[in-house]
Amino acid sequence: MKERKIPEPKPAFVERIKKLLPDKIDNKNYWEISKTEPVNSIRINTLKSNPEEVIKKLENYGWKLNQPWKSFPEILIVEGKTPTGKSGEILISEKLAKLEPGELGRSLEHLLGYYYIQELSSMLPVLAIAPKKNETYLDLCASPGSKTTQAGALMKNSGTIIANEVSLGRMRILASNLERCGVTNTIITRKDGRDFCRKSAEKNIKFDKILVDAPCSGEGTLRSSPKTYLMWNPQTIKSLSKLQKQLLKNAFLCLKPGGEIVYSTCTHAPEENEEVVDSVLNEFKNEIELIPLELPLKTRPGLTTWNEKIYDERVRLAKRVYPQDNNTEGFFVAKFRRVK
């Protein structure tokens, strides 16, 4: 993997990663992979086609594809393409060239919604919650629609998805992606997620499954968004942690007994991950349980201590995804069930 020039990380962030990854080799691997471009990954939209058909079409472009997780054949990595000899073409090897910038998004198959460009770790929360046909499903922070369209495909356009988004601009992107992918079982709402859940609970509107893919500091997205190095600051983490706790607690209020919530972020920060999980376990005590989840890649358990804070031992059941373990972005996923 070719190393890129990236902004210099802030010393406080370097120290934080050192605390999270104290092993020197592990820490070194983290920084090395953070300087490389992420892999190109896509998800076949099974509402419009199937993996076999789409793979054939994409291979006609000379693209080299591979299915990283055999249990999920709709998920593909585009490793590169057959060299064409064009001027300016970048070769990965003798038999493989890089895709041109924007090439993934320019194909007819993408424009028609046969596949969705989505980072591998971004697909994990929906795989964890596994929405089924005819369920009622709430995607609380839905834009741009990666996970909403993924859920629509798993539900085969049955049941009901409420896709909530507070920003009008992001809501338009969400609507556009749902339309392109042919998702028809979805209602888009525009509301602060905390208010949406509170009012739903007051009106006794309850959901089988809820995804809280919360706004976060994005520490896990350094590979695709190096500007995160410049934007990072501890104060943002603190304020986001407060918002995330409110979102997750309010989401629990409109969950059916026996229903499930997945909480996820694309950050490494324990204040936004384990601390949020711990706060909900303490708030609802015997009404909620953190349940084990299986993901199709290498994960690490949730932390039980951070900066002198001690979290509930059950937080270990949450999953941390680090870029150096899987050649992905960083992610965090935790799954809860409301006890009947």
N, C-alpha and C positions, 0 to 999 in steps of 0.2 A: 504494500500500500504506500502510495506516494505521500510524503509529508507536505502539508501546506503551511504557508505563513499565516499565523493567527495573532490576534491582539495579545499583549502580555497580560496574563491573569493577575488579579489583585492579590497581594500577599496574604490577606485574610482568607481568601478563597483557597489558596494553595495550602494554608495551614488546616483549613476545614477538611479538605480532601485527605490530608495526611492523617488526620484523626480518624476519618472514616475508613481509610485504607492504610493501616500502619505498616503492613508488610512492604518492604522496599521494592521488591520485584513487582508486586501487585500495583503499587502506586506508580511505578515507572511505566508499566503496561497501560495504565489508565491515561497518563499524559500522552503517551505515544499514539494511542488510538484516537485520542481527542483531536490530534492534529491531522487526522486523515479524513477524507470525504466519506460520508455514509454510503452504504450500498444502495442501489436502486431497487426498490421493492414495490410490488403491486398486488392488488387483490382482485381476482376475477369476480365480477358481479353475476352471481348465479340467478338473479332475477331475469337476466337477459340472455345468458348463454351458459356454457359449462367449460371447465378447465381444458378439456381435450380440444374443443373447437377453437378457443381463443389462442391456445398455445400454437396450434397449426398456423393460424393467421399471423401471429407475431414472429414465428420462426421464418415465415416468408420474407420478413424484413432483414433476415440474417441475424436476428437477436438470439443470444445464447441465454436460455432460461434454466432455472433450477428450482425445485420444490424443497425448501429447507425443512419443512415439517410434514412428514408423510401423512399424518392424521388430518391435515388441512390442505388438500390438493389445490384449493383455490388461491393459496398464498404462494407467490413466486418472487424470486430474485432475478433481476435482469443483469447478468454479469457483464455484458458488453455485446458487441456485434462483430460479424465477419468484416475484416478490413476491406475497404473499397478502393484504397489507393488515392483518395481525394487529397488535395492540398490542405494542410493544417490538421489532418486527422491524427488523433493521439492514440498510439498503440499501447495496450496493456501488455501484450505478448506478441509473438510472431503471428498467432492465429486469432487474436482478439483485439478489437479496438474499443475505445470509449464511445458511449452514445454522445451525440452532440447535445449542447445545452438546450433544454426544452424539448428534446426529441420524444421523450416519453409522453409528453402532453399534447403533441401535435398529431399523433396517429389518429386515423379514422375511428379505430376501436375505442380509443379514449374519449373522443368527442361524442360517440354514440352511447357511452356509458357501459361498455363491455368490461372495462376494468377501472379501478380506482387507484390512483397513486397514493400509497400510504406506507409510512415507516413501519418496520416489523414490530417494534415494541408498542407502537400505537394501536396495534390490533389486539393486544393481550387483554385489555379490560373486557371487551365484548366476548372474547373466547372464555374468559373467567365467569362471566355472568350467564352466558349461554341462553339468551332469550329463546322461547319456544313458540310454536304456532298458537294463536288465539290468546296469548297473554296480554295483560296491560303493562306497558313498559314506559318508564319515564327516563328521558335523557336530559338531565337537569341543566347542563352547560353544553349545548349541542353543537354549536358552530365550530368548524366549517362543515361538519356532516360526515366526516370519515367514519366515526363510530355509529352514527345514526343509520347510514346506508348499509353498514355491515350488519347491524341488528335487523334492519328491514329484510335483508337477504336471508338471514337465519330464520326469521319468522315467516318467510315466504309470502310477504305482504298480507298476512292475516293478523288478527288481533288489532291492538291499537298502540301506536307509539305517540307519546307527547314529546316533541322536541322543543325544549325551552331555550331561549337565548335573550339576553338583556339588551344587546347592542343591535340597533336597527341595521347598520352597515353589515355586520357579521350575519345577521338574519337573512339578508339578501343572498349572501354566498351559500348559506345553508339551503335556502329554497332552490337555488340554482342546481346544487349538487343532488338534491333529492329528485328533482325533475329529470336531470340527465340520467340518473341511475334507475329511473322508473319505480321509485318507492311511493306507493299509493296508500299505505295504511297509517300515514303520519299526519298529525296536526301540529302546526308550528305555533308556539305561544311566545309572547314577548313580555317578560316579567323578571324582576329580581328573583333569583332562585329561592332565596329565603322566604320572600313573601308568597311566592307561588306555592311552596310546600305548606306554609302556615294556613293559607286560605283553602287549599285542597283538604287539609285535615279538618278544618272547621266545617266544610261542606260534606265531610265523610267520603271524599273521593280518595280511594286507596289503590295502590299499584302492586302487581305481582313482583315486579323487579324494577330497581332504580339504579341508574349509573350516575355517579357523581365524579365526573372527570374534571377535577377542580382547576380553576385558574391558579397558576403557580409560578415560582421564580425561574423555572425552565433550566435548572442546572444540568439536566440530562440531555439538553439539545445542543450542546456545544459544537458538535460535529456539523449539524445542518445549519446552525445559526451562531457563528463565532461572535456576533455582536453581544451575545449573552455575557461574555467576559467583561465587556465594558459596562453593561447595565446592572450587573450584580451588585447588591448591597444588603447588609444584614437587616436594615430597617424594613426593606420590602418584604423580606422573609417573615419578619415579626407581624406585619400588618396582614399579610396573606394568610398566615396561620390562624389568625383570629377569624377571618372571613371563611376559611375552609371548615373550621369547627362549627360555625353557625350553619353553613350549607348542609353539612352532614347530619347535624342534630335535627335540623328541620326536615330533612329528607326522611328521617326515621319516622317522623310523625304521620306521614302519609303512606307508610308501607303496610301491606296486609300482614296479619299474623301468618308466620311461615314463609313470608316473602323474603327476598334477598336484595342486598345493596352491595355494589362494588364501588369502592372508593379508589381513585387512581390519580397520580400526578406524574409529570415528566421531570421531577426534580430529585436530587439526592438528600435534600435538607430534612433532617429528622423532625424539626419543628413543624414542617408541613406534611409529614408522613406519620411516623410512629406517634408523635405527640397528639395529632388529630385523632388517630385510632384510639389511643389511650383515653382521651377526654370523653369520647362517645361511650366507651366501655364503662367508665366511671359514672357517666350521666345516667345511663339506662340500666345499669347493673344486670339483674336477672332477666330483663326483658329482651336482651340482645346477646348474641353469641358471635364470636369471630370463628369462621369455619375454614378448614384446610382447603387449598385450591391447587390444582395441577396446571402447570403451564408447560408449553412444548419447548422449553429452552432452559439453560442453566440459571438458577435463581439463588439468592442468599436470603436467610431469614431476617425478619424485622429486628431492629435493635431494641434492647430492653433498658439501655442506659445511654444518656447523652448529656454532656455538660452538667454533671451532678444531678440530673433528673433521672428518676427510676420509673420505668413504665411497667404496666401490667405484663406479667410473664406471657400471657396469651398473644401479645403483639408479635411474638416470634412467628406466628402463623402467616403473617403478611409476607409479601415477597418483594425483595429488592432485585432489580435488574441493572447490571453494570455493563457499560459498552465493551470493556476489555474481555468479558466472559463470552460474548455472543456475536461480536461485530455488529452491534445495534446501537441505538441511543439508550440513555439511562431511563429507568421507569420504576414506579412503585405501585403495587396492587394489593388491596386488602378486601376480603369478602365477609359480609355479615349476614346473619339471618335473624329475623324477628321471632322470638320464641312464642309459640302458640299459648 
